[in-house]
Amino acid sequence: MLMEFTEIAPDESCVCGGCTARRRARLHAARTADGGHPAARGARRAAVLLAAVGTMLGGTAGAGAAPAARPGGSSQTTDTPQGEVGGLFGGRVLGPHLRSAATTTRADILARAQRWVDQQVPYSMGSYWTDGYRQDCSGFVSMAWGLGSSQTTWTLPDFADRIAADDLQPGDILVRNDPDDPQGGSHTVLFGGWTDSSRSHYLAYEQTRPATRKRTTPYAYWSHSDSYLPYRYRGLSGSADNAYPGDASFGPGARNDYVRRLGELLVRRGGGRFYAEGPDPAWGEADRRATQAFQLAQGWQGAEADGLPGRATWDYLVNGKGRDIPPDGTAAPAPQPVPAPVPPPPYPGAGAFGPGRSGPAVQQLGEQLVKKGYGRHYTTGPGPTWTESDRLNVADFQHAQGWQGAEADGYPGPATWKLLFG
């Protein structure tokens, strides 16, 4: 039987496999005469034919067909074809996918992403995890953002705003879309924060083979780095997260949005006179002097008023605690030099810590954890005898550095010791 198929315009409100395939073909494979790529033109014809055949058979064309895996995969590449827009557990999306964004916070985004990392969710473009989201890269980001549907790398930007690389913050994403291979050549990762002061590497949460992972990644990605674009979810809560971002976010050389927010909080608490210009992302002497003025206003002295915002200073500022900075001339602190860093005490060795161990190193460790704000598991002490509270507090400190697995087992190695006392 000779059959002739006529290409028709897809219904923009329909989400069936046929219309979805034809819309994608139209969007990413224009005619060669109109500047389209010849190979993409062939892909367009194939998509239309596939949609037509799927309609004849009463099925959804393209929804379950995964492209062949690309050869030569390694830990520094990605092979993550993705499925189509769909509801939870693969259900239908009623009408066009919604571009309105449910409200969430950065902390919630990272917490949801971490759950998949902890559960080691297997990669699949056709399967759905117990929370209903498709187990591919775009389904993973849809889950982390709490969209209520599984989007694609092409539609996730509809829920977000383009931002500059310098503005990236935890919970934002990096997206690469390849018009020549819209399913297999596109990828997205969740940004978890910079891992070095030069901003050459960052912590990436991503859904890739064989399962969800979190790893330090070169910016913007292992391959096709210049093709990735940063986006910020439009539904972020209006009140920014109040969690302390860590000591590394502040001090000489720091440049990030936490520095800007610190300055804005200090201005609200009476520190505006320290800024000749408005607070910005680059740490400066104005930030140090305003922070020190706020600390002195609380009656803190010495290391507690060194001009660097620790966990307590941050908590007071973001939650409106304590006293404001007094007006100029009443108790304005004179600029003081930042004390030279004290080298950490020698690491006593792994054998000093663990069940059954007791000694001054254990007590020294516990007291430093409390000083740094990581003592929530102590009900008494800390003391010279190792307890489970010591291990849990060390693990909290290690997790705050972005470490996972064996790196955050609660036992202090040389790196933990150096950072804790540094």
CORVEN-V254869 format. One record per pair of residues at least 24 apart in sequence whose C-alpha atoms are under 7 Angstrom apart, sorted by sequence separation. I is the first residue (numbers start at 1). GAP is how many residues later the second one is. If there is no record, write none. Layout:
i;gap
I;GAP
I;GAP
//
This chain:
i;gap
153;24
169;24
257;24
259;24
263;24
266;24
298;24
360;24
362;24
366;24
22;25
256;25
266;25
298;25
359;25
21;26
22;26
255;26
256;26
297;26
358;26
359;26
21;27
255;27
297;27
358;27
254;28
255;28
297;28
357;28
358;28
254;29
357;29
21;30
253;30
294;30
356;30
113;31
252;31
294;31
355;31
112;32
251;32
293;32
306;32
354;32
355;32
18;33
153;33
250;33
353;33
17;34
18;34
110;34
153;34
109;35
153;35
109;36
89;39
293;39
293;40
7;41
18;42
83;42
17;43
18;43
82;43
83;43
89;43
16;44
17;44
81;44
88;44
89;44
17;45
88;45
102;45
17;46
101;46
289;46
141;49
137;50
138;50
137;51
176;51
176;52
265;52
175;53
176;53
82;54
174;54
175;54
270;54
271;54
82;55
174;55
175;55
269;55
270;55
80;56
82;56
174;56
269;56
270;56
80;57
173;57
174;57
251;57
101;58
173;58
250;58
353;58
99;59
100;59
172;59
173;59
88;60
99;60
172;60
88;61
110;61
172;61
64;62
87;62
88;62
109;62
311;62
86;63
87;63
247;63
350;63
86;64
106;64
85;65
86;65
106;65
165;65
85;66
164;66
84;67
85;67
140;67
163;67
244;67
347;67
84;68
162;68
163;68
137;69
162;69
163;69
82;70
137;70
161;70
162;70
244;70
347;70
136;71
137;71
160;71
161;71
160;72
161;72
160;73
161;73
157;74
159;74
160;74
344;74
159;75
242;76
344;77
15;78
344;78
343;79
15;80
14;81
15;81
13;82
14;82
13;83
123;84
123;85
123;86
123;87
122;88
123;88
122;89
121;90
122;90
120;91
121;91
113;92
120;92
117;95
116;96
117;96
117;97
82;101
81;102
82;102
81;103
80;104
79;105
80;107
67;117
80;128
79;129
78;130
79;130
104;131
105;131
103;132
104;132
105;132
101;133
102;133
103;133
104;133
101;134
103;134
107;134
106;135
105;136
40;140
77;145
76;146
77;146
28;151
//
